[in-house]
Amino acid sequence: MNVLIVDDESHAREAVKLLVDWEALGFTKIIEADNGESAKLLVDEFVPVLILTDIHMPITNGIRFMEWVSTHHPQSKIIAISGYNDFDYVRKTMKFGGRDYILKPIDPDQLNEAVQRALEEWRLETQEKQRQVESGIALNQYKPVYWSHLFGKLAAGAQEAEAAAAQLRAEFSGFPTHSFMQAVSFSLFPVPDKLLRRFRGDRELLEFAMINVLNDLLRGEWKCGYAFRIADASDEIVALIWSGHERLKDRVLQLIEAVSLTLKAELHAGVGKLVPDAERAWESVKEARISLLQRNLLQPQERIHYAERQPTSGASVHLSVIEDALRLSIQVRNSAEATAALKDWFEKLRSIGIVSPASTQLWDRQLELMRTRITQEFNPDPAANPLPLGGPLPLVFSEEGKLMLDETEKEWRLQLLDWLETILRRIRQERSIISEMTSYIGSHLEEDLTLQTLASRFFLSREHVSRRFKQETGQTLSEYVEILRMDKARKLLSSSGLRVTEIAAQVGYMDEKYFSKVFKKHTGSSPGQFRQQG
């Protein structure tokens, strides 16, 4: 079993490792990450039983990371660890599957109890799932699920392949004792809206229908293989072929044609290498899936894809190159820079002539990182005033499944400019507040103008007022107030007959000696000397 500890502070991760006897609980590997984005990659790779995560982290925070885990790996148990006793954080932790919310500094007993509870819950769920699988295999309606489970293990990697192959040889009629294996991965991407509507938006039902069509030929007529769904793959079905390899291309074309006639859906197929036995089938599956990921979305007429024949991927055109232009558009309050950068970026895509599904997945990740960095830069208090990051940018396809770059560029431009406007709107609001704040300060210099005073008056946090004030004026609040007070004091000394004590009070100083000290620091002379010189 694996456990993942996510915290941007290394000493906090070390504390969690030391406070629990992980080995005694049966954990064999402790994995660490310092932010939610890195943690996602580790969860995909190691599939930890237990995840302990901080809330406040750079790039992707704990809340968004837990939301991602609840969608992609709901079987993993989550314990949140935070220095903030905030009900909203607790609520969101529970919403996204968190089992406990532990406050820093960590109480060892509380941590150990939470870990044991989460582990016990995971064990009970695992036992229940296993019981359901075992009891269901005798019933015909559960057999496809069970076979997909076993074939999925065979395709997952070397660790589980041997046991899965042994089970399939013992239980699956027609599975060969010794035979070469070859994988073909079928994808519906991009799934046409019309097709989804036919299945009422139910992708699992669509995949189930597609598997039935494929297995009618593979297992029924040809008795040469089996098609199944891989748990972590959306809109993708894998078929393992164990005989008739010399006719593979013709049979793949027949499978594509069968799905097209039955479901009115156009498939793409990625072909993996031939491997000598079932225990190495995962190698062929991996290559078949890579073949699909590297296919060119600008040339959908080619239906069968091989990894070694794929051209250089469009993934080399990184979306992150437009980040500076987005930032500049915000700084100068003009979308022209962003629009020009996006246009240049699409022109480069057109000149290369290659866009792969792998490219689009990379762009989604780059876009999320860009938006995160930019919102953090222009919204320094995200906890108090969160800004939406927005979802993935849409890809526009023709009915034949060709990626339409012109239409996609228009959609991206509209959505990115809308997102930029959201940030600019927030900046204008912030500047308006700072403007109100400076006006208030100028007319209330005799009052106690502290961070807390202004924060309470304008319903903001002290930290937010401090950061925004420095950003907008270039000065700290205390520096700004002091300069205004000294300016007013000079005017009063020059134009009125008020005593120094009275002038000090009018500019917010009850202590005349302290007022004189500050005044001399700014002017080089005492209030009395300044008046005489004037």
Secondary structure, 3 states (H helix, E strand, C coil): CEEEEECCCHHHHHHHHHHCCCCCCCCCEEEEECCHHHHHHHHHHHCCCEEEEECCCCCCCHHHHHHHHHHHCCCCEEEEEECCCCHHHHHHHHHCCEEEEEECCCCHHHHHHHHHHHHHHHHHHHHHHHHHHHHHCCCHHHHHHHHHHHHHHHHHCHHHHHHHHHHHHHHCCCCCCCCCEEEEEEECCCCCHHHHHHCCCCHHHHHHHHHHHHHHHHHHHCCCEEEEECCCCCCEEEEEECCCHHHHHHHHHHHHHHHHHHHCCCCEEEEEEEECCHHHHHHHHHHHHHHHHCCCCCCCCCCEEEHHHCCCCHHHCCHHHHHHHHHHHHHCCCCHHHHHHHHHHHHHHHHHCCCCHHHHHHHHHHHHHHHHHHHHHHCCCCCCCCCCCCCCCCCCECCCCCECHHHHHHHHHHHHHHHHHHHHHHHHHHHHHHHHHHHHHHHCCCCCCCHHHHHHHCCCCHHHHHHHHHHHHCCCHHHHHHHHHHHHHHHHHHHCCCCHHHHHHHCCCCCHHHHHHHHHHHHCCCHHHHHHHC
